[in-house]
Amino acid sequence: MGMPGGFLKYERRCAKYRPVKERLTDYREVEVYPPEDEVVNQSLRCLDCGIPFCHSTGCSLSILIPEINELVHGGRWREAYERLSSVNPFPEITGRICPALCEASCTLSINDAPVTIRNIEYTVIEKAFENGWVQPRKIKRRAGKKAAVIGSGPAGLAAASKLSGRGFDVTVYEKAPAAGGILRYGIPDFKLEKWVIDRRLDIMKKEGVKFETGIRIGKDVSASYMQKNYDNIIITTGALHPRDIRIPGREYDGIYFAMEYLSSSNEYVCGSSENLEIDAS
Ligand SMILES: Cc1cc2nc3c(=O)[nH]c(=O)nc-3n(C[C@H](O)[C@H](O)[C@H](O)COP(=O)(O)OP(=O)(O)OC[C@H]3O[C@@H](n4cnc5c(N)ncnc54)[C@H](O)[C@@H]3O)c2cc1C
């Protein structure tokens, strides 16, 4: 443990938002992350408690949070990155948009504010990108097997990354024009700018993962073709059907499902569509 009682010395300080006046003029990410020395101070707030609920129950990826905090306050950023990416294929995504149940489970939050785990994760991964530590892996052993992943949301991308690391020859099929699933077509740029996804896709492509976009499996390509041509098929097609609500007034104009609005506004913001189909302003 780096500093017993670090939480008494340092208060929780997390990312701030850009001023509203500025945010009104663009669609860019709104969070402004704290500088590196502040992030180190924040990592010193970790209690390194006996049962780290953040890691054991809070995080669905079981990220080794107390160990990463220890490495961060020791200035061992590269090791922190390696520890983080050993269980999380896309920390730059979770570091931005994860609801951070780890923070809700932080022991310190029993009677104080929790450690800023998500911000620390963000800083570790962005520092790794800055320093060129995030590189396509050199796959030493090829499995001699072909795998198809249907759907390129976070589940499909994570499966593709894992299989590629195990030496599979992976092709990801996506019905939309670009890969990313809800990361690209649902979550607005103010939380996750799309270059963040593209940066990761480039690394995956350099590693050998192939992406076939604009192809709907089951319509453009048959299931029997897939079965003949691949040793393994992973279906990660998400939950596409919105849940309607039956309440008085539901039939009024101007009521849309979230994804109807978000997909069209995301396409507008990234420039692939010239008009906003639904203008909420
Ligand atoms: C509006 C919105 C905001 C959200 N915000 C957050 C957030 O801030 N933080 C967070 O942690 N989670 C958030 N979520 C939840 C998160 O986005 C989802 O849990 C996650 O995207 C699910 O991943 P997935 O890969 O299973 O599915 P998806 O992301 O839905 O991806 C499935 C992909 O499969 C493709 N596909 C479907 N059928 C076929 C086919 N036949 N052939 C080829 N491709 C096909 C689809 O086009 C899609 O690209 C949000 C969800 C929504 C809807």
The ligand as a Tripos MOL2 file, in Angstrom:
@<TRIPOS>MOLECULE
LIG
   53    58     1     0     0
SMALL
NO_CHARGES

@<TRIPOS>ATOM
      1 C1        -28.5010    4.6090  -26.0730 C.3       1 LIG1
      2 C2        -27.5910    3.6970  -25.3350 C.ar      1 LIG1
      3 C3        -26.5800    4.2570  -24.5380 C.ar      1 LIG1
      4 C4        -25.7350    3.4040  -23.8130 C.ar      1 LIG1
      5 N1        -24.7530    3.9760  -23.0310 N.ar      1 LIG1
      6 C5        -23.9000    3.1690  -22.3380 C.ar      1 LIG1
      7 C6        -22.8580    3.7320  -21.5370 C.ar      1 LIG1
      8 O1        -22.6930    4.9450  -21.4630 O.2       1 LIG1
      9 N2        -22.0580    2.8720  -20.8600 N.ar      1 LIG1
     10 C7        -22.2300    1.5130  -20.9480 C.ar      1 LIG1
     11 O2        -21.4540    0.7820  -20.3230 O.2       1 LIG1
     12 N3        -23.1960    0.9620  -21.6960 N.ar      1 LIG1
     13 C8        -24.0310    1.7520  -22.3890 C.ar      1 LIG1
     14 N4        -25.0380    1.1960  -23.1390 N.ar      1 LIG1
     15 C9        -25.1560   -0.2650  -23.2080 C.3       1 LIG1
     16 C10       -24.1410   -0.8410  -24.2120 C.3       1 LIG1
     17 O3        -24.0580   -0.0040  -25.3500 O.3       1 LIG1
     18 C11       -24.5760   -2.2550  -24.6210 C.3       1 LIG1
     19 O4        -24.6210   -3.0470  -23.4590 O.3       1 LIG1
     20 C12       -23.5680   -2.8590  -25.6100 C.3       1 LIG1
     21 O5        -23.4320   -2.0790  -26.7770 O.3       1 LIG1
     22 C13       -24.0020   -4.2640  -25.9920 C.3       1 LIG1
     23 O6        -22.9930   -4.7730  -26.8350 O.3       1 LIG1
     24 P1        -23.2790   -5.8740  -27.9080 P.3       1 LIG1
     25 O7        -21.9910   -6.0850  -28.6460 O.co2     1 LIG1
     26 O8        -23.9060   -7.0410  -27.2470 O.co2     1 LIG1
     27 O9        -24.4080   -5.2980  -28.8880 O.3       1 LIG1
     28 P2        -24.4670   -4.0350  -29.8850 P.3       1 LIG1
     29 O10       -23.5780   -2.9250  -29.4380 O.co2     1 LIG1
     30 O11       -25.9080   -3.7540  -30.0800 O.co2     1 LIG1
     31 O12       -23.8660   -4.6260  -31.2420 O.3       1 LIG1
     32 C14       -24.5310   -5.6120  -31.9890 C.3       1 LIG1
     33 C15       -24.1210   -5.4440  -33.4450 C.3       1 LIG1
     34 O13       -24.5750   -6.5580  -34.1870 O.3       1 LIG1
     35 C16       -24.9720   -6.0940  -35.4810 C.3       1 LIG1
     36 N5        -25.8640   -7.0900  -36.0930 N.ar      1 LIG1
     37 C17       -27.0900   -7.4660  -35.6440 C.ar      1 LIG1
     38 N6        -27.6020   -8.4280  -36.4390 N.ar      1 LIG1
     39 C18       -26.6670   -8.6590  -37.4030 C.ar      1 LIG1
     40 C19       -26.6160   -9.5500  -38.5220 C.ar      1 LIG1
     41 N7        -27.6200  -10.3920  -38.7900 N.pl3     1 LIG1
     42 N8        -25.5140   -9.5260  -39.3320 N.ar      1 LIG1
     43 C20       -24.4900   -8.6710  -39.0670 C.ar      1 LIG1
     44 N9        -24.5020   -7.8070  -38.0160 N.ar      1 LIG1
     45 C21       -25.5540   -7.8110  -37.1850 C.ar      1 LIG1
     46 C22       -25.6710   -4.7610  -35.1560 C.3       1 LIG1
     47 O14       -25.7720   -3.9380  -36.2990 O.3       1 LIG1
     48 C23       -24.7310   -4.1930  -34.0910 C.3       1 LIG1
     49 O15       -23.6920   -3.4300  -34.6790 O.3       1 LIG1
     50 C24       -25.9060    2.0070  -23.8760 C.ar      1 LIG1
     51 C25       -26.9180    1.4650  -24.6790 C.ar      1 LIG1
     52 C26       -27.7600    2.2950  -25.3970 C.ar      1 LIG1
     53 C27       -28.8460    1.6920  -26.2490 C.3       1 LIG1
@<TRIPOS>BOND
     1     1     2 1
     2     2     3 ar
     3     2    52 ar
     4     3     4 ar
     5     4     5 ar
     6     4    50 ar
     7     5     6 ar
     8     6     7 ar
     9     6    13 1
    10     7     8 2
    11     7     9 ar
    12     9    10 ar
    13    10    11 2
    14    10    12 ar
    15    12    13 ar
    16    13    14 ar
    17    14    15 1
    18    14    50 ar
    19    15    16 1
    20    16    17 1
    21    16    18 1
    22    18    19 1
    23    18    20 1
    24    20    21 1
    25    20    22 1
    26    22    23 1
    27    23    24 1
    28    24    25 2
    29    24    26 1
    30    24    27 1
    31    27    28 1
    32    28    29 2
    33    28    30 1
    34    28    31 1
    35    31    32 1
    36    32    33 1
    37    33    34 1
    38    33    48 1
    39    34    35 1
    40    35    36 1
    41    35    46 1
    42    36    37 ar
    43    36    45 ar
    44    37    38 ar
    45    38    39 ar
    46    39    40 ar
    47    39    45 ar
    48    40    41 1
    49    40    42 ar
    50    42    43 ar
    51    43    44 ar
    52    44    45 ar
    53    46    47 1
    54    46    48 1
    55    48    49 1
    56    50    51 ar
    57    51    52 ar
    58    52    53 1
@<TRIPOS>SUBSTRUCTURE
     1 LIG1         1 GROUP 0 **** ****
